[in-house]
């Protein structure tokens, strides 16, 4: 039994490309988290403006609306090549901030401009990772591969939440960015060391008419990808779930967590770090658990995990003691991880190799539900209070998830349904 568990968890690493992609994704995720902390603290200490701090955070979501474009580019040139270019771009942007800081020319305006550029690229990173995983992994190992890959984000969030601004305080922003740029560079090199997946469709494979203008061809490919992503019932259900949780689940464990820590649990930045790390730790447990499991009915798992997530959110918003709140966040994090991995697996299993990048681009685009949910929650908290707003979000999410499960029951529940394939 122990040998079987070990083989399930480590099986993806038998593939050379995965052995290179996993550490590349890990280094990139760590760099993202450290960079967010360093820049957030820099803007807050330099300007003292919470408004600019929230603006900085919102710039990271700008690229979600153009994520399908990156997916289309990945389908044309190859997801491995696109990911390598993206990580080289991160290196160049981080090196620019590093140079400005070390020469004493860094200013909040410079940071905002560079983050705006970075924000157009970064939201697509996760989607392109998923498409590349589906290219290099056999279908039977996709659940384990995505689960183990998910640990790269979970460990980065735990470390980021617990270390706080320690790197900035210890080294200063200039030398902190030396480390960040090195992480990005190594991640890019690891990508370039990967061989191109055999499933990649080159531009010649896209059947472009000879007399068609390049711009028309690009628009056609983009439109085809978006229509295709919405064509299969399993994919539609997974995309609806992804939008739903970004709209009314993630806001309470993402942008609103500083408010919850300060106003509800009456704790400081250290307490906020513990709350954030609790959610990330639960997510890590979920990722590892799924990587050790085989034969899971993945669509059923998505349904139950999402319902459990909203159930824990309903309990969490009623809690006023820190230890119990942390426990709720651990359990919510576990459910979140299982739900989001299941949705990604459904999309990757169902999508044709030709359209994977664009499908995952549409998946990343639905993240835009998060800033919408955050803005609405902020207004509702002022009107009806935190507890009522949280309960409204959780109950609405439960009802909507039940509606999704019932509407696509024939595609999500039967054991023989493609979305539940082993």
Residue pairs with C-beta under 8 A, 6 or more apart in sequence:
5 292
8 144
8 291
8 292
8 293
8 294
9 144
9 148
9 288
9 291
9 292
11 141
11 144
12 18
12 22
12 137
12 141
12 144
12 145
12 148
13 19
13 22
15 136
15 137
16 194
16 195
17 80
17 136
17 194
17 195
17 197
18 133
18 136
18 137
18 145
20 190
20 191
20 193
20 194
21 129
21 132
21 133
21 136
21 149
21 190
21 191
21 194
22 148
22 149
22 152
23 187
23 190
24 83
24 87
24 186
24 187
24 188
24 190
24 191
25 129
25 149
25 152
25 187
26 152
26 155
26 156
27 183
27 184
27 186
27 187
27 190
28 87
28 90
28 125
28 152
28 183
28 184
28 187
29 152
29 153
29 155
29 156
30 155
30 156
30 159
30 160
30 183
31 90
31 94
31 180
31 183
31 184
31 187
32 122
32 156
33 156
33 157
33 159
33 160
34 160
34 167
34 176
34 179
34 180
34 183
35 94
35 180
36 60
36 160
37 160
37 163
37 164
37 165
37 167
37 168
38 165
38 167
38 168
38 173
38 176
38 177
38 180
39 56
39 111
39 115
40 53
40 56
40 57
41 165
41 168
42 108
42 111
42 168
42 173
43 49
43 52
43 53
43 56
43 108
43 111
44 50
44 53
46 108
47 108
52 108
52 112
55 112
56 111
56 112
56 115
57 255
58 371
59 112
59 115
59 116
59 119
60 115
60 118
60 119
60 122
60 123
61 119
61 123
61 367
61 368
61 370
61 371
62 116
62 119
62 120
62 123
63 70
63 119
63 120
63 121
63 122
63 123
63 124
64 123
64 364
64 365
64 366
64 367
64 368
65 365
65 368
66 120
66 124
67 123
67 124
67 127
67 360
67 361
67 362
67 363
67 364
67 365
68 222
68 225
68 226
68 358
68 361
68 362
68 365
69 222
69 361
70 82
70 86
70 121
70 124
70 127
70 128
70 357
70 361
71 124
71 127
71 128
71 131
71 225
71 356
71 357
71 358
71 359
71 360
71 361
71 362
71 364
72 218
72 221
72 222
72 225
72 357
72 358
72 361
73 82
73 357
74 82
74 83
74 128
74 131
74 357
74 361
75 131
75 201
75 206
75 221
75 225
75 354
75 355
75 356
75 357
75 358
76 201
76 202
76 203
76 206
76 221
77 202
77 203
78 196
78 197
78 200
78 202
79 128
79 131
79 132
79 135
79 197
79 200
79 356
79 357
80 132
80 135
80 191
80 194
80 196
80 197
80 200
81 196
82 128
82 357
83 125
83 128
83 129
83 132
83 191
84 188
84 191
84 192
86 121
86 124
86 125
86 128
87 184
87 187
87 188
87 191
88 184
88 185
88 188
89 121
90 118
90 121
90 122
90 184
90 187
90 188
91 181
91 184
91 185
91 188
93 114
93 117
93 118
94 177
94 180
94 181
94 184
95 177
95 181
96 114
97 106
97 110
97 111
97 114
97 173
97 177
98 174
98 177
98 178
98 180
98 181
100 106
100 107
100 110
101 172
101 173
101 174
101 177
102 174
102 175
106 173
106 174
123 364
123 367
124 361
124 364
126 153
126 364
127 357
127 360
127 361
127 363
127 364
128 357
128 360
129 149
130 146
130 344
130 347
130 348
130 356
130 360
130 363
131 348
131 356
131 357
131 359
131 360
132 197
133 142
133 145
133 146
133 149
133 348
134 142
134 348
134 349
134 351
134 353
134 356
135 197
135 199
135 200
135 353
135 356
136 197
137 145
139 349
139 421
140 422
142 345
142 348
142 349
143 290
143 291
143 293
143 294
143 296
143 298
143 341
143 345
144 290
144 291
144 294
146 341
146 344
146 345
146 348
147 287
147 288
147 290
147 291
147 341
148 287
148 291
150 283
150 287
150 337
150 340
150 341
151 284
151 287
151 288
151 291
153 283
154 280
154 281
154 283
154 284
154 287
154 337
155 284
157 276
157 277
157 279
157 280
157 283
158 277
158 280
158 281
158 284
161 273
161 274
161 276
161 277
161 280
162 273
162 277
164 269
164 270
164 273
167 176
167 179
168 176
171 179
199 353
201 353
201 354
205 354
206 217
206 221
208 217
209 217
212 220
221 358
222 358
224 355
224 358
225 355
225 357
225 358
225 359
225 361
225 362
226 358
226 362
228 351
228 352
228 355
228 358
228 359
229 235
229 239
229 351
229 355
229 358
229 359
229 362
229 363
230 236
230 239
230 362
232 350
233 408
233 410
233 411
234 299
234 346
234 350
234 408
234 411
234 412
234 417
234 418
234 419
235 346
235 347
235 350
235 351
235 359
236 408
237 299
237 346
237 404
237 407
237 408
237 411
237 412
237 419
238 302
238 342
238 343
238 344
238 346
238 347
238 363
238 419
239 343
239 347
239 362
239 363
239 366
240 404
241 302
241 306
241 339
241 343
241 401
241 404
242 340
242 343
242 363
242 366
242 367
243 366
243 369
244 306
244 369
244 397
244 400
244 401
244 404
245 306
245 309
245 336
245 339
245 340
245 397
246 366
246 367
246 368
246 369
246 370
246 373
247 369
247 370
247 372
247 373
248 373
248 393
248 394
248 396
248 397
248 400
249 309
249 310
249 313
249 336
249 393
249 394
249 397
250 370
250 373
251 370
251 373
251 374
251 377
251 393
252 260
252 313
252 316
252 317
252 377
252 390
252 393
253 279
253 329
253 332
253 333
253 336
254 370
254 374
255 370
255 374
256 374
256 377
256 378
257 272
257 275
257 276
258 272
259 381
259 386
260 275
260 386
261 267
261 268
261 271
261 272
261 275
262 272
263 386
264 320
264 386
265 271
265 275
265 320
265 321
265 322
265 325
267 274
267 275
267 322
271 322
274 322
274 326
275 322
275 325
275 326
275 329
278 326
278 327
278 329
278 330
278 333
279 329
279 330
279 332
279 333
279 336
280 333
281 330
281 333
282 329
282 330
282 331
282 332
282 333
282 334
282 335
282 336
282 337
283 333
283 334
283 336
283 337
284 333
284 337
285 330
285 333
285 334
285 337
286 305
286 333
286 334
286 335
286 336
286 337
286 338
286 341
287 337
287 341
289 334
289 338
290 296
290 337
290 338
290 341
294 422
295 422
296 422
297 415
297 420
298 342
298 345
298 346
298 349
298 419
298 420
298 421
299 342
299 346
299 411
299 412
299 413
299 417
299 419
299 420
300 412
300 413
300 420
301 338
301 339
301 342
302 338
302 339
302 342
302 343
302 346
302 412
303 401
303 405
303 412
303 413
305 335
305 336
305 338
305 339
305 342
306 335
306 339
306 397
306 401
307 398
307 401
307 402
308 331
308 335
309 332
309 335
309 336
309 339
309 397
310 394
310 395
310 397
310 398
310 401
311 394
311 398
312 328
312 331
312 332
312 335
313 332
313 390
313 393
313 394
313 397
314 390
314 391
314 394
314 395
314 398
315 328
316 325
316 328
316 329
316 332
316 390
317 386
317 387
317 389
317 390
317 391
317 394
318 387
318 390
318 391
319 325
319 328
343 363
344 363
346 419
347 359
347 360
347 363
348 356
348 359
348 360
349 418
349 419
349 421
350 418
350 419
351 359
351 360
373 393
377 389
377 393
380 388
380 389
380 392
381 389
384 392
405 412
405 413
410 417
411 417
411 418
411 419
412 419
412 420
413 420
414 420
